[in-house]
Amino acid sequence: MISALIDLKRTGDEALVAQLTSQLRSLIASGRLGKGRTLPSSRRLASNLGVSRNTVTYAFEQLAAEGYLEASHGRRPVVKVDGGERQAAGAVASGVRSGKPRLSPWASRLKQTDWPMSYLAPLRPLRPGHGDAREFPNEVWARCLRRSAVRAAKRELGPVNRTRLREALAHYVATSRGVRASADQILILPSAQAALTLIAAVVITQGDEVWVEDPGYPGAAAAFRASGARVTGIKLDEQGMQRIPGAAAPTLIFMTPSHQHPTGRLMSLARRTEFLRLSRPGKTWIVEDDYDGEFHYDSRPVPSLQGLDAHGRVFYVGTFSKAMTSDIRLGYLVVPPALVGTLEIAQRHIGLIAASHVQEALAEFIADGHFLAHLRRMRRLYHARRDHLVEGLQRHLGEVLSVEVPSGGIQLVARLRRGGVDQAAVKRLVEAGVETRALSSLSLGRPRDHGLLLGFAAWRESEISAAVRTMASCF
């Protein structure tokens, strides 16, 4: 009857010997073949199973080597162990494996956050934080990548931050955002989040105070809290992060002054100057995250906070995932002059290094004018999509939602006029096929605001219209 308990898959990838060995082992371990049980000869079992005798012989030899069978020349193999013993051993091993692992303080603090957010469903309207990858000039980008890959064989091993890209970025951020930096102050990283992790590793000591916007970007709070900082959420007003009168300056201040995340509010020049006066050179650092600073629609962009800093206190963080495509996995960090050498060492030590051939391809993409041409086109497109979403929300949901129209960016906030819990609204909308983010989920403490964070950049006007109709039916 042993052959009746074995089911060999002839079309599977697993070899017949491995299948037979595994199934016999399971039968012994489970007690189906008890200790002292004599197995059929290799010839007979091979005949019953329709396999070669060598297949059975090799399986018997493997199980004998593992201690399951006792085999000797000229005699049929005998089961050597009791299944209950094996099961007990397995239970002990299982118990060890399932025990709670001991984590470092860094990992324990990281687990307490909800960042990164996980989306199980594919990209759907109106998920925030995304540009439209369908509009990206993939053929042009592919040519740059191919040329870079061909040249890689002739290229000498160079710095982890490629010189051509650093020079191209230094010129770009100077002309478009008013950033004042030499090329050697720019580090090329896999993402903006990598930049925050790197900054935290270098300037934060256990117990240091860090200010972040509340509500704000959860990835920043996660990076700084994991490094051991005491993270304090600072309330917003119509200009973004507020100055706390009389409060001592913290070790680090994180802000998104060009388009506050998530509200899109623009910090005035006077407010930026206030924060610069608050920070002490060499003692307080400011991290300016310009995550979607390329997209301004209603007015000329305000120069970066970094460009106003005369004392080297500001880190400037940028990314290409919004302007180009999210899977490019490239960001950059403009480092204060006094910290360049330290940050470069830390970058290599932690391993936050971007592929050199992608860096070279991007340098060519920028130098040949493709990047700026793409940005000009997307600004017009995203501007129209923003206005289309605002008009649709006001027409169909004006009694339910109060829309804050941002001067730029790729997303907007719509607040619930009658109060209520935004988490329930988000759950209902997601079930209906419209993906949004609850404003309350971006607060560090008790949420003061409830609303919806809606992306418009990644969606065509017909898709936005359909999503707004769905929202109206849900509400």
C-alpha positions in Angstrom: 0.0 0.0 0.0 3.0 2.3 0.3 2.9 3.1 -3.4 -0.7 4.2 -3.1 0.4 6.9 -0.6 2.9 8.4 -3.1 1.9 10.8 -5.9 4.7 11.7 -8.3 4.2 14.6 -10.7 5.7 13.7 -14.0 5.4 17.2 -15.5 6.7 19.1 -12.5 10.0 20.9 -12.3 11.1 18.8 -9.2 13.1 15.7 -10.1 11.5 12.4 -9.4 14.2 11.4 -6.9 13.5 14.6 -4.9 9.8 14.1 -5.0 10.0 10.5 -3.8 12.5 11.3 -1.1 10.3 14.2 0.2 7.1 12.1 0.2 8.7 9.1 2.0 10.3 11.5 4.5 6.8 13.0 5.2 5.2 9.6 5.6 7.8 8.6 8.2 7.8 11.9 10.1 4.0 11.9 10.3 3.9 8.3 11.7 2.2 6.8 8.6 5.3 4.6 8.3 6.1 3.6 11.9 9.4 2.7 13.4 10.4 -0.9 12.4 8.3 -0.9 9.3 9.9 -2.8 6.4 9.7 -1.1 3.1 9.3 -2.8 -0.3 12.4 -3.7 -2.2 13.7 -1.0 -4.6 12.7 -3.2 -7.6 9.2 -3.7 -6.4 8.5 -0.1 -5.4 10.0 1.1 -8.7 7.6 -1.2 -10.6 4.6 -0.1 -8.6 5.4 3.6 -9.2 6.4 3.2 -12.8 9.9 4.7 -12.3 13.4 3.4 -12.7 15.0 1.3 -10.0 17.8 3.9 -9.7 15.2 6.5 -8.7 14.1 4.5 -5.7 17.6 3.4 -4.8 18.8 7.0 -4.6 15.8 8.0 -2.5 16.5 5.1 0.0 20.1 6.1 0.2 19.3 9.7 0.9 16.9 8.8 3.7 19.4 6.4 5.2 22.0 9.2 5.2 19.5 11.4 7.0 18.8 8.7 9.7 15.2 7.9 8.6 16.0 4.4 7.3 18.3 1.5 8.1 19.6 -0.1 5.0 22.1 -2.9 4.3 23.1 -4.7 1.2 20.7 -7.5 0.2 18.0 -6.5 2.7 14.9 -4.3 2.4 15.2 -0.9 4.2 13.6 -0.6 7.6 12.2 2.6 9.2 14.6 3.6 11.9 12.8 6.5 13.7 9.5 7.0 15.4 7.3 9.6 13.7 6.3 11.0 17.0 9.9 11.8 17.9 10.3 13.6 14.6 7.1 15.6 15.1 8.2 16.6 18.6 11.5 17.8 17.3 9.7 19.6 14.5 7.4 21.3 17.0 10.4 22.5 19.1 12.1 23.8 16.0 8.8 25.5 14.9 8.5 27.1 18.3 12.0 28.5 18.1 11.3 29.9 14.7 8.0 31.5 15.7 9.4 33.2 18.7 9.4 37.0 18.7 12.7 38.2 17.3 14.8 40.7 19.3 15.1 43.9 17.3 17.4 46.8 17.5 16.0 50.1 18.9 16.1 51.5 15.3 14.0 48.7 13.9 11.6 48.8 16.8 11.0 52.5 16.3 10.6 52.0 12.5 7.9 49.4 13.1 5.8 51.8 15.0 5.2 54.0 12.0 2.8 53.4 9.0 5.5 54.4 6.6 6.0 53.3 3.9 2.3 53.1 3.0 1.5 49.8 1.3 -0.9 49.7 -1.6 -2.1 46.2 -2.5 -4.2 47.4 -5.4 -2.8 48.6 -8.7 -2.6 52.4 -9.3 -6.1 53.8 -9.4 -7.6 57.3 -9.6 -7.1 59.5 -7.6 -4.1 58.2 -5.6 -1.9 61.1 -4.6 1.8 61.4 -5.0 2.2 60.3 -8.6 2.9 61.9 -11.9 1.6 60.4 -15.2 4.1 57.8 -16.4 2.1 57.4 -19.6 3.2 60.8 -20.7 6.9 60.2 -20.2 9.2 60.1 -23.3 10.2 56.5 -22.7 11.8 56.1 -26.2 14.1 59.1 -25.6 15.0 57.8 -22.1 15.7 54.3 -23.5 18.1 55.7 -26.0 20.0 57.6 -23.2 20.1 54.4 -21.2 21.4 52.3 -24.1 24.1 54.8 -25.0 25.2 54.9 -21.3 25.3 51.1 -21.1 27.4 50.9 -24.2 29.9 53.5 -22.9 30.1 51.8 -19.5 32.6 49.3 -20.8 35.0 52.1 -21.8 34.3 54.2 -18.7 36.8 54.2 -15.9 35.7 53.5 -12.4 34.7 56.9 -11.1 33.1 58.6 -8.1 29.8 57.2 -6.8 28.3 60.6 -7.6 28.9 61.1 -11.3 30.5 64.4 -12.1 28.4 65.1 -15.3 25.1 64.7 -13.4 26.3 66.8 -10.5 27.3 69.6 -12.8 24.0 69.4 -14.7 22.0 69.4 -11.5 24.0 72.3 -10.0 23.1 74.4 -13.1 19.4 73.3 -13.1 18.6 73.9 -9.4 20.4 77.3 -9.6 18.4 78.5 -12.6 15.0 77.0 -11.7 15.0 77.1 -7.9 17.6 79.6 -6.9 19.7 77.0 -5.1 23.3 78.2 -4.4 25.6 75.2 -4.5 28.7 73.9 -6.4 28.6 70.5 -8.1 30.6 68.8 -5.3 27.9 69.7 -2.8 25.4 67.4 -4.6 25.0 63.7 -3.7 23.0 61.4 -6.0 20.9 59.0 -4.1 18.3 56.2 -4.8 15.4 58.4 -3.5 14.5 61.4 -1.4 13.7 59.1 1.4 17.3 57.8 1.2 18.5 61.4 1.6 16.4 61.8 4.8 17.9 58.6 6.2 21.4 59.8 5.4 20.8 63.2 7.1 19.4 61.5 10.2 22.4 59.2 10.5 24.8 62.1 10.4 23.3 64.9 12.4 20.9 63.3 14.9 21.9 62.0 18.3 19.6 59.9 20.5 17.1 62.3 22.2 17.6 65.3 19.9 14.5 67.3 19.1 13.2 67.5 15.5 10.4 69.6 14.3 8.2 68.4 11.4 5.0 69.8 9.8 1.7 68.5 11.2 0.0 67.2 9.1 3.0 66.4 7.0 5.1 63.9 5.1 5.1 60.7 7.2 8.4 59.4 5.7 10.3 62.2 7.4 8.9 61.6 10.8 9.6 57.9 10.3 13.3 58.5 9.4 14.0 60.9 12.2 12.1 58.9 14.9 13.9 55.7 13.9 17.2 57.5 14.4 16.2 58.2 18.1 15.0 61.8 17.7 12.1 63.2 19.7 9.8 64.3 16.8 7.4 67.2 17.5 4.6 68.1 15.1 4.3 71.8 14.4 0.9 73.2 13.5 0.2 74.9 10.2 -1.4 78.1 9.2 -2.2 79.6 5.7 1.6 79.8 5.1 2.5 76.3 6.3 4.7 75.5 9.3 4.3 78.1 12.1 7.1 79.6 14.2 6.7 78.7 17.9 7.2 82.0 19.8 9.9 81.7 22.5 10.7 78.1 21.7 14.3 77.0 21.7 15.7 75.9 18.3 15.7 72.1 17.9 18.5 70.1 16.3 16.7 69.8 13.0 13.6 71.3 11.3 12.0 69.5 8.3 9.7 71.5 6.0 8.2 71.5 2.5 8.0 75.3 2.0 7.4 75.4 -1.8 4.2 73.2 -1.6 3.5 72.0 1.9 2.8 68.3 2.0 -0.1 67.6 2.0 -1.9 71.0 1.9 0.0 72.6 -1.0 0.4 75.9 0.9 3.3 78.2 -0.1 5.5 79.6 2.7 6.1 83.3 2.3 9.5 84.9 2.1 9.0 86.5 5.5 8.2 83.2 7.1 11.2 81.6 5.5 13.4 84.3 6.8 12.0 83.8 10.3 13.1 80.1 10.3 16.5 81.0 9.0 17.0 83.5 11.9 15.8 80.8 14.3 18.4 78.3 13.3 21.9 78.5 14.8 24.8 77.8 12.4 26.3 74.5 13.1 23.7 73.7 15.8 20.3 73.7 14.0 19.8 72.2 10.6 16.9 72.8 8.2 15.9 70.1 5.7 14.0 71.6 2.7 12.2 68.9 0.8 11.3 70.3 -2.7 9.5 67.1 -3.7 7.4 68.6 -6.5 9.0 72.1 -6.9 9.1 71.8 -10.6 5.3 72.3 -10.9 4.1 75.9 -10.3 1.0 77.1 -12.1 -0.4 80.4 -10.8 2.6 82.5 -10.1 6.4 82.6 -10.4 8.0 80.1 -8.0 9.4 81.5 -4.8 13.2 80.9 -4.5 14.3 78.0 -2.4 14.9 78.4 1.3 18.4 77.1 0.6 19.1 79.9 -1.7 18.3 82.4 1.1 20.7 80.8 3.5 24.1 82.6 3.9 25.4 80.4 6.7 25.2 76.8 5.3 22.4 75.6 7.5 20.0 74.1 4.9 19.9 70.6 3.3 18.0 70.7 0.0 16.3 67.5 -1.1 15.0 66.8 -4.6 13.7 63.8 -6.5 13.0 62.8 -10.1 10.2 60.4 -9.3 7.5 63.2 -9.6 9.0 65.0 -12.6 10.0 61.9 -14.6 8.7 58.4 -13.6 8.4 56.8 -10.2 10.6 53.8 -11.0 13.7 55.8 -12.0 14.8 55.6 -8.4 16.9 58.7 -8.3 17.0 61.6 -5.9 19.6 64.1 -4.9 20.7 66.0 -1.8 22.4 69.4 -1.7 24.7 69.3 1.4 25.9 72.3 3.4 29.6 72.9 2.7 30.8 72.0 6.2 29.2 68.5 5.9 30.1 67.4 2.4 33.0 65.1 3.3 31.1 63.5 6.2 28.0 62.9 4.1 30.0 61.4 1.3 31.7 58.9 3.6 28.3 58.1 5.2 26.7 57.6 1.8 29.3 55.0 0.8 29.3 53.3 4.2 25.5 52.9 4.3 25.4 52.0 0.6 23.0 54.6 -0.6 24.4 54.6 -4.1 22.6 55.0 -7.4 23.6 53.0 -10.5 26.4 54.9 -12.4 25.0 54.1 -15.9 21.5 55.5 -14.9 23.3 58.7 -13.5 25.1 59.1 -16.8 21.9 58.5 -18.8 20.2 61.2 -16.8 23.0 63.6 -17.3 22.6 63.2 -21.0 18.8 63.5 -20.8 19.2 66.8 -19.1 22.1 68.1 -21.2 20.2 67.4 -24.5 17.2 69.4 -23.3 14.8 66.5 -22.9 14.2 67.0 -19.2 13.2 70.7 -19.5 11.1 70.0 -22.6 9.3 67.3 -20.6 8.8 69.6 -17.6 7.3 72.4 -19.7 4.8 70.0 -21.3 3.8 68.4 -18.0 3.3 71.8 -16.3 0.7 72.7 -18.9 -0.9 69.3 -18.6 -1.0 69.1 -14.8 -2.2 72.7 -14.6 -5.2 71.8 -16.7 -5.8 68.6 -14.7 -5.8 70.5 -11.4 -8.3 73.0 -12.7 -10.5 70.1 -14.1 -10.5 68.3 -10.7 -11.3 71.5 -8.8 -14.2 72.4 -11.2 -15.6 68.9 -10.9 -15.4 68.8 -7.1 -17.0 72.2 -6.8 -19.8 71.3 -9.2 -20.7 67.8 -7.9 -19.5 67.9 -4.3 -19.4 71.6 -3.3 -21.9 71.0 -0.5 -19.8 68.2 1.0 -16.1 69.2 0.3 -14.2 72.4 0.6 -11.4 72.4 -1.9 -8.0 74.1 -1.2 -6.6 75.0 -4.6 -2.8 74.7 -4.5 -0.6 77.1 -6.5 1.3 74.1 -7.8 2.1 70.5 -7.1 0.4 67.2 -8.1 -2.3 66.8 -5.4 -4.8 68.8 -3.4 -6.8 68.7 -0.2 -10.6 68.6 0.0 -11.9 69.1 3.5 -15.1 67.6 4.8 -17.5 70.6 5.4 -19.7 68.9 8.0 -16.8 67.4 9.9 -16.9 63.6 10.4 -14.2 61.0 10.2 -12.3 61.0 6.9 -11.1 57.4 7.4 -14.6 56.0 6.8 -15.0 58.1 3.7 -11.7 56.9 2.3 -12.6 53.3 3.0 -15.9 53.7 1.1 -14.2 55.4 -1.8 -11.6 52.8 -2.1 -14.2 50.1 -2.2 -15.9 52.0 -5.1 -12.6 52.3 -7.0 -11.4 55.8 -6.1 -8.1 55.7 -4.2 -7.4 58.6 -1.8 -5.6 59.3 1.5 -7.2 60.5 4.7 -5.8 63.9 5.8 -6.1 62.7 9.5 -3.7 59.8 8.8 -0.9 62.4 8.1 -1.1 63.9 11.6 1.4 63.0 14.2 -0.9 63.4 17.2 -4.6 63.7 17.5 -5.9 64.8 14.1 -7.2 68.4 13.9 -8.3 68.2 10.3 -10.3 65.7 8.3 -10.3 65.6 4.6 -9.2 63.8 1.5 -5.8 64.1 -0.3 -6.5 63.7 -4.0 -4.0 63.3 -6.7 -4.7 64.9 -10.1 -1.4 64.7 -12.0 -1.5 61.0 -13.0 -5.0 61.0 -14.4 -6.4 62.2 -17.7 -9.4 64.5 -17.6 -11.9 61.7 -18.6 -10.5 59.6 -15.7 -10.8 62.5 -13.3 -14.4 63.1 -14.3 -15.4 59.5 -13.8 -13.7 59.5 -10.4 -15.6 62.6 -9.3 -18.9 61.1 -10.4 -18.1 58.0 -8.4 -17.3 60.1 -5.4 -20.5 62.0 -5.7 -22.5 58.8 -5.7 -20.6 57.5 -2.7 -21.2 60.7 -0.7 
